[in-house]
Amino acid sequence: MALGGNPVFNGKNFNSQVRGGRMNQGSLATQPHGQMTPEQLQELYTAPSAGPSQTGRMTYDDVIMKTLACLAVVLVGAAIPMLVLPGAAAPLMIVGALGGFVLGLVNSFKREPAPALILAYAALEGLFLGGLTLVLDNMFPGIGLQAVLGTLSVFAVTLVLFKSGKVRATPKAMRFFMIAMIGYAVFSLVNVGLMIFGAVDDPWGVRGMEIAGIPLGIIIGLFAVGLAAFSLIMDFTSIEQGVQAGAPVRYSWTAAFGLTVTLVWLYVEIIRILAILRGDD
């Protein structure tokens, strides 16, 4: 599972991809017109300009459709441990987590998007999320649905704030985000290490400790949800810049992958917060 944050767009400057993807508006004037009648010339010059879909440029519709395709594959993958092989939920969850982590790194560092690898990543993350949800839902009935609703709510609020212009990925905010992400990643790795070596008995590791009666996992979890929400803002910003710059249509897969990574991360953080809250009752 990718940690999110979002390394997906690193090294993929959409502005630099415009060359070759944008139609040369002055090219018509340099073409020989000796074989064309005046009527044909008039029709040519009065015809509407070609849109993004005709010139092979990325559009918001492309990003939306490819993101929906990725999420549909995630759902299909999640259905396997939840509905088809519930007895193998734990092994499938581990396979999905490890495989998704590896493919997440591969897709993040590829110079060109590979749709097959992106969809494979989505399928593996589906296995992981399906196994995780089934395990927690058996312990706390209804927690999966609550996590889905929470994820959709955070996504919707973040999108509205971005569209309104009230929240933007400014350079200062991005620097703070990167520092916070490094700190969160270090904490997560240390926590996993303590759990593996049995240094803590709580199933959530250090997250299960309480500060003033409040589980540390709730505080850390809310902080992580905030990071994931800002990661969505960064994703939206990158997509907006790509569309405005006329990036090639193939980079809509990169955008879809970035959104999928962040949404998976957001779901995991929310369902973990809910599990800690339900387990503390």
QUITA-V75459 format. One record per residue. N is the residue number from 0. PHI is phi in radians with two decimals (none if undefined). BURIAL is I if it has 9 or more other C-alpha atoms within 8 Angstrom, else O. Layout:
BEGIN
[[N,PHI,BURIAL] [N,PHI,BURIAL]]
END
This chain:
BEGIN
[[0,none,I] [1,-1.23,I] [2,-1.32,O] [3,1.51,I] [4,2.10,I] [5,-2.24,I] [6,-1.27,O] [7,-1.05,I] [8,-1.53,I] [9,-1.08,I] [10,1.34,O] [11,-2.05,O] [12,-1.29,O] [13,-1.05,I] [14,-1.07,I] [15,-1.36,O] [16,-1.64,I] [17,-1.22,I] [18,-1.03,O] [19,1.56,O] [20,-1.74,I] [21,-1.88,I] [22,-1.21,O] [23,-1.33,O] [24,-1.19,O] [25,-1.63,O] [26,-1.20,O] [27,-1.09,O] [28,-1.23,O] [29,-1.66,O] [30,-1.43,O] [31,-1.22,O] [32,-1.97,O] [33,-1.13,O] [34,-1.61,O] [35,-1.87,O] [36,-1.44,O] [37,-0.98,O] [38,-1.13,O] [39,-1.16,O] [40,-1.10,I] [41,-1.11,O] [42,-1.11,O] [43,-1.11,O] [44,-1.38,O] [45,-1.66,O] [46,-1.18,O] [47,-1.12,O] [48,-1.14,O] [49,-1.17,O] [50,-1.50,O] [51,-0.98,I] [52,-1.16,I] [53,-1.44,O] [54,-1.83,I] [55,1.28,I] [56,-1.80,I] [57,-1.21,I] [58,-2.23,I] [59,-1.09,O] [60,-1.08,O] [61,-1.03,I] [62,-1.10,I] [63,-1.09,I] [64,-1.14,O] [65,-1.27,I] [66,-1.15,I] [67,-1.09,O] [68,-1.11,O] [69,-1.09,I] [70,-1.18,I] [71,-1.13,O] [72,-1.16,I] [73,-1.03,I] [74,-1.12,I] [75,-1.09,I] [76,-1.09,I] [77,-1.17,I] [78,-1.21,I] [79,-1.12,I] [80,-1.27,I] [81,-1.42,I] [82,-2.08,O] [83,-1.53,O] [84,-2.24,I] [85,-1.10,I] [86,-1.23,O] [87,-1.91,O] [88,-1.06,I] [89,-1.13,I] [90,-1.07,O] [91,-1.13,I] [92,-1.10,I] [93,-1.17,I] [94,-1.05,I] [95,-1.12,I] [96,-1.14,I] [97,-1.20,I] [98,-1.13,I] [99,-1.13,I] [100,-1.10,I] [101,-1.12,I] [102,-1.19,I] [103,-1.08,I] [104,-1.16,I] [105,-1.05,O] [106,-1.15,I] [107,-1.17,I] [108,-1.75,O] [109,-1.25,O] [110,-1.24,O] [111,-2.07,O] [112,-1.18,I] [113,-2.05,O] [114,-0.93,O] [115,-1.11,O] [116,-1.21,I] [117,-1.17,I] [118,-1.22,I] [119,-1.13,I] [120,-1.03,I] [121,-1.07,I] [122,-1.14,I] [123,-1.16,I] [124,-1.13,I] [125,-1.11,I] [126,-1.03,I] [127,-1.10,I] [128,-1.16,I] [129,-1.13,I] [130,-1.13,I] [131,-1.08,I] [132,-1.14,I] [133,-1.12,I] [134,-1.06,I] [135,-1.28,I] [136,-1.23,I] [137,-1.18,O] [138,-1.45,O] [139,-2.31,I] [140,-0.93,O] [141,1.54,O] [142,-1.20,I] [143,-1.11,I] [144,-1.10,O] [145,-1.07,I] [146,-1.18,I] [147,-1.10,I] [148,-1.10,O] [149,-1.12,I] [150,-1.11,I] [151,-1.11,O] [152,-1.15,O] [153,-1.10,I] [154,-1.06,I] [155,-1.12,O] [156,-1.11,O] [157,-1.11,I] [158,-1.12,I] [159,-1.11,O] [160,-1.10,I] [161,-1.19,I] [162,-1.12,O] [163,-1.36,O] [164,1.44,O] [165,-1.35,O] [166,-2.25,O] [167,-2.36,I] [168,-1.50,I] [169,-1.30,O] [170,-0.96,O] [171,-1.14,O] [172,-1.14,O] [173,-1.21,I] [174,-1.13,O] [175,-1.09,O] [176,-1.06,I] [177,-1.12,I] [178,-1.09,O] [179,-1.12,I] [180,-1.13,I] [181,-1.10,O] [182,-1.08,O] [183,-1.16,I] [184,-1.10,I] [185,-1.09,O] [186,-1.02,O] [187,-1.11,O] [188,-1.15,O] [189,-1.09,O] [190,-1.10,I] [191,-1.10,I] [192,-1.06,O] [193,-1.10,I] [194,-1.23,I] [195,-1.11,O] [196,-1.55,O] [197,1.25,O] [198,-1.26,O] [199,-2.26,O] [200,-1.60,O] [201,-1.16,O] [202,-1.08,O] [203,-1.72,O] [204,1.22,I] [205,-1.11,I] [206,-1.05,I] [207,-1.38,I] [208,-1.19,I] [209,-1.95,O] [210,-2.17,O] [211,0.97,O] [212,1.43,O] [213,-1.92,O] [214,-1.00,I] [215,-1.03,I] [216,-1.07,I] [217,-1.21,I] [218,-1.12,I] [219,-1.11,I] [220,-1.11,I] [221,-1.12,I] [222,-1.08,O] [223,-1.17,I] [224,-1.08,I] [225,-1.08,O] [226,-1.12,I] [227,-1.13,I] [228,-1.12,I] [229,-1.20,I] [230,-1.08,I] [231,-1.09,I] [232,-1.05,I] [233,-1.12,I] [234,-1.08,I] [235,-1.04,I] [236,-1.11,I] [237,-1.10,I] [238,-1.13,I] [239,-1.03,O] [240,-1.13,I] [241,-1.13,I] [242,-1.16,I] [243,-1.14,O] [244,-1.44,I] [245,1.30,I] [246,-1.10,I] [247,-0.98,I] [248,-1.08,I] [249,-1.08,O] [250,-1.34,I] [251,-1.16,I] [252,-1.18,I] [253,-1.08,I] [254,-1.10,I] [255,-1.11,I] [256,-1.11,I] [257,-1.05,I] [258,-1.15,I] [259,-1.12,I] [260,-0.99,I] [261,-1.18,I] [262,-1.17,I] [263,-1.10,I] [264,-1.03,I] [265,-1.07,I] [266,-1.09,I] [267,-1.07,I] [268,-1.13,I] [269,-1.21,I] [270,-1.20,I] [271,-1.22,I] [272,-1.03,I] [273,-1.12,I] [274,-1.15,I] [275,-1.12,I] [276,-1.13,I] [277,-1.18,O] [278,-1.27,O] [279,-1.53,O] [280,-1.25,O]]
END
